[in-house]
Amino acid sequence: MDIVLVPGLWLDGSSWEQVVPLLEREGHRPQPVTLPGLESADADRSEITLADQVAAVVAVIDASRPDQKVLLVGHSAGCGIAYAALDRRPHRVARAVYIGGWPTPDGQAVAGGFPTEGGDLPMPEFAEFDDADLTDLDENGLAAFRVRAIPSPARLASDVQRLTDEARYDVPATMICPEFRATDLQQWVADGEEPVAEVARLRDVEYVDLPTGHWPQLTRPEQLARLLLEAAARG
């Protein structure tokens, strides 16, 4: 199965490098995506839009094997981007997996609230993150993360999600919960919290705990790969 891997803010396709070989070993074809604007720290991001990043994921889906549906995986803000791509190609996706985040509803920004600098949305200082986000990242891990971090396009903080095809609600979903618990997410959904409104509309959702920080592809790649393999098997 082709497994499309969409990273969150500040990360390129190489952020999945510890997960990819574990999926390949089981016969899958991982497709880690480097989103437009994330090619290098020096890339010009000033004109990159949310629509550009969504189109890049759609292009990977379109280039996958035509006789099979894909497993579409998003991480953090990449969940919103992956969800928009799913909205464009619902019949090409066997299952969607959302890691440390959830589908962004229509009319909201996928990275609203983050400060920007010109055309960049830079990674904040680690002190600005919750302690739970940084679980399992020691000083060396934090330093390595800082080195690999690339500013995301500033437009992600202001461009709003546009969704049109309600067939997206029929695609099975797996919510992988790292720095928060599955029961927390289920309660937010039950309480009608606006950021998770789309989760409430999905017709087939499973919730899975993966206790670690916000970036399990860096801190718990083996466990994350196992959960992705299980999702692929359910299709």
C-alpha positions as CSV (number, residue, x, y, z in Angstrom):
1,M,0.0,0.0,0.0
2,D,1.2,3.5,-0.7
3,I,1.4,5.4,2.6
4,V,1.4,9.2,2.2
5,L,3.1,10.9,5.1
6,V,2.3,14.6,5.6
7,P,4.5,16.3,8.3
8,G,3.4,19.1,10.5
9,L,4.9,22.6,10.9
10,W,8.6,23.1,10.5
11,L,9.3,19.6,9.2
12,D,10.1,18.3,5.8
13,G,9.7,14.7,4.5
14,S,12.9,13.6,6.1
15,S,11.2,13.9,9.5
16,W,9.7,10.4,8.8
17,E,13.1,8.9,8.2
18,Q,12.9,6.5,11.2
19,V,9.4,5.4,10.3
20,V,9.9,4.8,6.6
21,P,12.1,1.7,6.7
22,L,9.8,0.0,9.2
23,L,6.9,0.4,6.8
24,E,9.0,-0.7,3.8
25,R,10.1,-3.8,5.6
26,E,6.4,-4.9,5.7
27,G,6.0,-4.4,1.9
28,H,4.5,-0.9,1.9
29,R,5.6,2.1,-0.2
30,P,5.9,5.1,2.1
31,Q,5.6,8.5,0.4
32,P,7.0,11.2,2.8
33,V,6.0,14.6,1.6
34,T,8.1,17.7,1.7
35,L,5.5,20.5,1.4
36,P,6.1,23.6,-0.7
37,G,8.2,26.1,1.2
38,L,9.9,23.4,3.3
39,E,12.6,22.6,0.7
40,S,15.2,24.4,2.7
41,A,15.6,27.1,5.4
42,D,16.5,29.5,2.6
43,A,13.4,28.8,0.4
44,D,11.2,31.7,-0.5
45,R,7.9,31.1,1.4
46,S,6.3,34.5,0.9
47,E,3.9,33.4,-1.9
48,I,3.2,29.8,-0.7
49,T,-0.4,29.3,0.3
50,L,-2.4,26.6,2.1
51,A,-3.8,25.6,-1.3
52,D,-0.3,25.1,-2.6
53,Q,0.5,22.6,0.2
54,V,-2.8,20.8,-0.2
55,A,-2.2,20.5,-4.0
56,A,1.2,19.0,-3.3
57,V,-0.4,16.2,-1.2
58,V,-3.1,15.7,-3.8
59,A,-0.4,15.2,-6.4
60,V,1.2,12.5,-4.4
61,I,-2.1,10.7,-4.0
62,D,-2.7,11.0,-7.8
63,A,0.7,9.6,-8.5
64,S,0.1,6.5,-6.3
65,R,-0.7,3.1,-7.7
66,P,-4.1,3.5,-9.4
67,D,-5.3,0.0,-8.5
68,Q,-5.0,0.7,-4.8
69,K,-6.2,3.3,-2.3
70,V,-3.7,5.0,-0.1
71,L,-3.3,5.3,3.6
72,L,-3.1,9.1,4.2
73,V,-1.3,10.2,7.3
74,G,-1.1,13.7,8.7
75,H,0.8,15.0,11.8
76,S,-0.2,18.0,13.8
77,A,-1.0,20.9,11.5
78,G,-0.4,18.4,8.7
79,C,-3.6,16.8,9.8
80,G,-5.5,19.8,8.4
81,I,-3.6,19.7,5.1
82,A,-4.1,15.9,4.8
83,Y,-7.8,16.4,5.5
84,A,-8.1,19.0,2.7
85,A,-6.4,16.6,0.3
86,L,-8.8,13.8,1.4
87,D,-11.7,16.2,0.7
88,R,-10.3,16.5,-2.9
89,R,-9.8,12.7,-3.3
90,P,-12.0,10.8,-0.9
91,H,-12.4,7.8,-3.2
92,R,-8.6,7.4,-3.4
93,V,-8.1,7.0,0.4
94,A,-8.6,3.8,2.2
95,R,-8.1,5.3,5.7
96,A,-6.8,8.5,7.1
97,V,-4.6,8.7,10.2
98,Y,-4.2,11.9,12.2
99,I,-1.3,12.1,14.7
100,G,-1.3,14.7,17.4
101,G,-4.0,16.7,15.8
102,W,-7.3,16.5,14.0
103,P,-9.0,17.6,10.7
104,T,-9.2,21.4,10.4
105,P,-12.9,22.4,9.8
106,D,-13.9,24.6,6.9
107,G,-13.3,28.3,7.4
108,Q,-10.5,27.8,10.0
109,A,-6.7,28.2,9.5
110,V,-4.6,25.1,10.0
111,A,-2.0,27.0,12.0
112,G,-3.9,29.9,13.4
113,G,-2.4,31.7,16.4
114,F,1.2,31.2,15.6
115,P,3.3,34.4,15.2
116,T,4.8,35.0,11.7
117,E,7.8,37.0,10.5
118,G,7.4,38.3,7.0
119,G,6.8,35.3,4.8
120,D,7.8,32.8,7.5
121,L,6.1,31.0,10.3
122,P,9.2,30.2,12.5
123,M,9.4,27.5,15.1
124,P,8.9,29.1,18.6
125,E,11.3,28.6,21.4
126,F,10.8,25.3,23.2
127,A,9.9,27.1,26.4
128,E,6.7,28.2,24.6
129,F,5.5,24.6,24.3
130,D,3.7,22.6,26.9
131,D,5.9,20.2,28.9
132,A,3.7,17.3,27.5
133,D,4.7,18.2,23.9
134,L,8.4,17.8,24.7
135,T,8.1,14.4,26.5
136,D,10.9,12.0,25.5
137,L,13.0,14.8,23.9
138,D,16.2,15.2,25.9
139,E,18.7,18.0,25.4
140,N,20.3,16.2,22.5
141,G,16.9,15.6,20.9
142,L,15.8,19.2,21.3
143,A,19.1,20.4,19.8
144,A,18.7,18.0,16.8
145,F,15.1,19.1,16.3
146,R,16.1,22.8,16.3
147,V,18.8,22.1,13.7
148,R,16.3,20.4,11.4
149,A,13.5,22.8,11.9
150,I,12.5,24.9,8.8
151,P,10.1,27.9,8.9
152,S,6.7,27.1,7.5
153,P,4.9,29.5,5.2
154,A,3.3,32.4,7.0
155,R,0.1,32.0,5.0
156,L,-0.7,28.8,7.0
157,A,-1.6,31.1,9.9
158,S,-4.1,33.1,7.9
159,D,-5.4,31.1,4.9
160,V,-8.6,29.2,5.8
161,Q,-9.5,25.7,5.0
162,R,-12.0,25.1,2.2
163,L,-13.9,21.8,2.2
164,T,-16.6,20.8,-0.3
165,D,-17.1,17.0,-0.6
166,E,-19.0,15.3,2.3
167,A,-17.8,12.0,1.0
168,R,-14.8,12.7,3.3
169,Y,-17.0,11.7,6.3
170,D,-17.2,8.2,5.0
171,V,-13.4,7.5,5.0
172,P,-12.4,5.6,8.1
173,A,-10.1,7.5,10.4
174,T,-7.6,6.7,13.1
175,M,-6.8,9.3,15.7
176,I,-3.4,8.7,17.3
177,C,-3.1,10.6,20.6
178,P,0.5,11.2,21.8
179,E,0.7,14.2,24.2
180,F,-3.0,14.0,25.1
181,R,-5.1,10.9,25.8
182,A,-7.6,9.3,23.6
183,T,-10.2,9.8,26.3
184,D,-9.4,13.5,26.3
185,L,-10.0,13.8,22.6
186,Q,-13.2,11.8,22.9
187,Q,-14.4,14.2,25.6
188,W,-13.6,17.3,23.5
189,V,-15.6,15.8,20.7
190,A,-18.5,14.9,23.0
191,D,-18.4,18.5,24.4
192,G,-18.8,19.9,20.9
193,E,-15.4,21.8,21.0
194,E,-15.1,23.7,17.7
195,P,-11.6,22.7,16.8
196,V,-12.6,19.0,16.7
197,A,-16.0,19.5,15.1
198,E,-15.0,17.5,12.0
199,V,-14.0,14.5,14.1
200,A,-17.6,14.4,15.4
201,R,-18.9,14.2,11.8
202,L,-16.7,11.2,10.8
203,R,-18.7,8.0,10.6
204,D,-15.9,5.5,11.4
205,V,-13.3,6.7,14.0
206,E,-10.9,4.8,16.2
207,Y,-8.9,6.5,19.0
208,V,-5.5,5.1,19.9
209,D,-3.1,6.2,22.6
210,L,0.7,6.5,22.0
211,P,2.1,8.0,25.2
212,T,5.0,10.3,24.2
213,G,5.4,13.9,23.2
214,H,4.0,15.8,20.2
215,W,6.4,14.3,17.7
216,P,6.2,10.5,17.9
217,Q,8.0,10.1,14.5
218,L,11.0,11.4,16.3
219,T,10.5,10.0,19.8
220,R,8.7,6.7,19.3
221,P,9.1,5.8,15.6
222,E,8.8,2.0,16.2
223,Q,5.6,2.3,18.1
224,L,4.2,4.8,15.6
225,A,5.1,2.6,12.7
226,R,3.3,-0.3,14.3
227,L,0.2,1.7,14.6
228,L,0.4,2.8,11.0
229,L,0.8,-0.8,9.9
230,E,-2.3,-1.8,11.9
231,A,-4.2,1.1,10.2
232,A,-3.0,-0.1,6.8
233,A,-4.1,-3.6,7.6
234,R,-7.6,-2.4,8.4
235,G,-7.6,-0.2,5.3
